Amino acid sequence: MARQWSEGHSTSILCVEASPGPEGLLASGSEGGEVTVWSQEGTIIGRLTLSGEDDSTSVVFSPAAPSQLYVSHGDTVSVLDPRNLKGPVEEFHGAGEEEINALALNETGSALAVADDSGAVRVLELPGGKACRTLRRHTNICSSVAFRPHRPNNLVSVGLDMQVMLWGLQKTRPLWTLNLQDVAEEEDDHQQRPGQLFNPPLAHCVSVASCGNILGCAAEDGRVHLMRIGSGSKLEQQGAFKAHSQGASQAHFVSFLSHPYWLVSGGNDSNVALWDLSKHPVMAPEGKSRVTVPQRRKGKNKAKRKEQQQDKGKTPPKAEAEKEEAEGEDKAAGGAEEVTEEKSGPKLSISHGDKVNWLCPAVLKGEPSVIVADQSSSLTVYSLSQM
């Protein structure tokens, strides 16, 4: 069932990404600045060690230009041509304030988000790499970022401060913030979990489903936290499910199975699991079994709403998306319903045998698959074709 892709790296592989382009190339990055490009069969197409030998922490292909591969190492982003790995075509030095943990590109390939150890998220304009926004609200390492499909100006960030934030790039403050610790404490009041109380829900990885409205976040409490974004970009509903017996390090929605709500997760318990979330109450609100509405934030925003009312006559009409975001901003933080579900297990559970560093769902030669990077220098490929 498992295939090994070996000899591409000499150190532990930290990240993997599949190209959306017709060639379907894959890229992986490892400790010490190694980058390897693979064919769909697992043949090595090119290898490169970036200067400085900082770890290659994230690799992303441009959806707009398959000849561009972005790799973060240290505080730098290097732009590579995956078919000709001679060296960087371009380098954005100081793209991060500190070491970069994650990169994300929007669907049009016009913006690159860079999340770093300082907690900042920088947004770089492409081409050129000029920083057009610096988003500072995380109080600890920012570990993962993702753009929303169909909303190229909406960005989600998560961090080791246990916060999930949705940003509209017109502004430098989040549209809403969800504190996973508050959610977890409330859940634990209802259901004690032996051994889990001391694992704070540090947020490691965020993914957005292809519909653009569902977020999944892998956290140190072993859960995948789910959020649904409603009209006006407000947080409409949130919930979670227990995915791993130790910290969950990876969660990625799978876009190529029967519906957009398949998700693959990996954790420090050395397991990889595939979940069908189509019946989860965050996706299907009519199935919810418990709903609580946290207190709304009061005060500060009232005056702003009044100003917005007065300004309505004077302001030229904005793009619909921006208007929705502005409307949703005040309502979002406090108005989310919380839902929980009856426990249902994964559709596929793989005992991988090593802690998971990264997961990459991909269609390889027509076969739905997941590529696993772990503490070793090889990649492992598992088929998802029984789904």
Secondary structure, DSSP 4 states (H G I P E B T S, - for coil): -EEEE-SS-SS-EEEEEE--STT--EEEEEGGGEEEEE-TTS-EEEEEE-TT---EEEEEE-SS-TT-EEEEETTEEEEE-TT-TTS-SEEETTSSSS-EEEEEE-TTS-EEEEEETTS-EEEEETTTTEEEEEE---SS-EEEEEEETTEEEEEEEEETTSEEEEEETTSSSEEEEEEHHHHHHHHHHHS--TTTTTS---EEEEEE-TTSSEEEEEETTSEEEEEEE-GGG-EEEEEEEE--SS-EEEEEEETTSSSTTEEEEEETTSEEEEEE-TTSTTTSGGG-S--B-PPPP-SHHHHHHHHHHHHTTTSPPPPHHHHHHHHHHHHHTT--EE--------SEEEE-SS-EEEEEEEEETTEEEEEEEESSSSEEEEE-TT-
